[in-house]
Amino acid sequence: MKRIKKGMNPKLIAKIVRTKFASTTRIRARRQIVNEAGLTLKSVEAAGAEAAKPVKVPSMLGVDEDMRDWSLLMILEHNALANAAITRTMKSLGEGEVFESTVNPKTDFMPGVDPGREQVALFEASVESHLQALDALGNLRKTESLKHPVFGELNAHGWNCVFGFHLMLHRKQAEVIVRILKQGE
């Protein structure tokens, strides 16, 4: 499969990602969620008290300009907010409920300026809530779809895959933040 690179055509990226999601099994998607969440939490742990310090990262795929100067705790808060919306969408589609999303990803998932350590527990709870919802649902591939703002129409399985994919993008950001913090020691 073609590697996604910054600067690629957004429609091509969406097609590549949808193809990746279609070829991902439910078990593999679940495993990715657990793995990416664990790696993200390891980054927060590695930063210790500096987890609250905003760090400017270089331009990165999936990290918008207004997200580049975040702390690790801001990433956790952002992820917890996005996780809840992704889980609601997957669950609704999986239960046969079709709805019109009123979420604005540019404003609704932005963290506060000074989130505290409580974000660790909120992030963990958002991941656990998603996994519980996932385990309670039947076939996610035969549901209606709902448009994702970047990837287009996705069924419940696609939204489940978005959860892990989104965690992966910000886990990479978290790892860069830890590297930058360690260089400054």
N, C-alpha and C positions, 0 to 999 in steps of 0.2 A: 504494500500500500504506500502511496505517495506520502512523504513527510510534509507536514504543514509548516510553513515558514512565514515569518512576519513579512508583510508586503504582498502576499499572494492575493489574488482576486477573492473577495468575500464569498461570492457565489460558489466558487470552486472549493473553498474551505468548507462551506456548509455541506456541499455534496460529499466531500471526503469524510467529514465527521458523521453524517447520516449513514454512509456506507459502513463505517467502522462500527457504529451502534448496531446496525442491522446484523452484522456478523459476530457481535458479542453475545455470549450466552448470559442468561440471568445469573448463573453461578459466578461467572467471571466478573460481571458488573458488580455483584455484591462483594466479591473478594477485593476488587479495586477500591470500593468505598472504604472497607475496613482498613486496607493497607494505606491509602492516602490519608485517612483521618489519623492513623497511628503515626505516620511520618510527620504530619503537620504538628501534632502534639509533641513529638520529639524535638522539633525545631524550637518550640516555645520553651520546653524544658532546658534545652541547651543554652538559650539566651538568658535564662534566670531572670534577675531583676531588670535586665535591659529589654525584656519582652514588651514593655510599654513605650519604648523609645522609637519614634518614627524614623525610618531610614529610607532615603531616596534610592530606588533601584533603577538600573538602566531600563531602557525600553524593552518590554517583553511581550511575547504573544499572549493575548488574553488578559493582559493587565493594562487597563485604560490609563491614560495620562493622569486622570484625577485619582488613581489608585496607587500611583508609584511612590508616594511619600507616606506610607502607612507603617504602623508598628505591627508586631506579630499579634497583639491583642486586637487591633483593628481588623486584621485579617480574620481572626476567629469570629468577631462580631458580624462582619460582613457575611462570612460563610454560614453562620447560624441563621441569619435573616434569609439568605438565598435558599438554604437547605429547607427551611419551613415552607417556602413557596413552592419549591420543586416537589417536596413530599405531598403537599396539598394537591398539586396538579396531577401527579402520578396516581394518588389515591382516588381522586375524583374520576379520572379517566378509567381506572381499573374497576371502579364500582359502577361504571356506565353513566356517570353524570358528565354532561358536556356543559361547559360554561364559558363565558367570555372573560378573559383575564383582564383585570384592571391594574395590574402591577406595572410600575415604571422602574425598570432595572437601573436607570441612571439616578434615581432619587430614593427609591424605597429600600435599597440594600446598602446604603452608605452608613458606615459606622459613626459613632460619636467621636468627638475630638480626643477624649481621654478615657477610653474604656478600661475597666479594672480586671483583676484576675478572675472575677466571676465569669468572664467570657469563656474560660476553659470549661467549666461545668455546663454552660449554656451550649457551647459547641458540641460537647460530648452528648448532651441530651438530644440535640437536633439530629445527630447521626443515629443514635439509638432509636429515636422515634421513626426515622426513615426506614431502618432495617426491620422494625416491628411491622410497619405498614406494608413493606414489601413482602414479608413472610406471610401476611394475612391475605394477600391478593392471589387471584388465579392467574390465568394467561394474560400477560401484559401486551402481547403482540397483536391481539385481535380486538383492540379497543378503538374507539374514535381517536382522533388526533386533535392537538391544539398547537397553534403556531408558537414556536420559540422565536424570540426577537433576532437571533443570529442564525440558527440552524434550520428554520422553517418548520413545516408540519412534522410533529412527533407524536407517536402513540405513547401509551403508558410505559412501555419498555424503553423507548427513546428518552423519555423524561427520567427514568431510573438511571440510564447511562449518563445523562447530563450531570446528575448528582456527583458521580465519581470523577467525571471529566473536569467539572468545575473545581472540585477539591484538588485535583492534580495541578491545574493552572496556578492556584494560589499556594499550593505546597512548594512549587518551584520558586515562587516569589519569596516564601518564608525561608527557604534554604539560602537564597541570595542574601536576604537580610542578615541571617546568622553569619554568613561568610564576611559580610561587610562589618558587622559588629566585632567579630573576632580579629579582623585586620586592624581595627582601631584600638585594640588593647595594648 
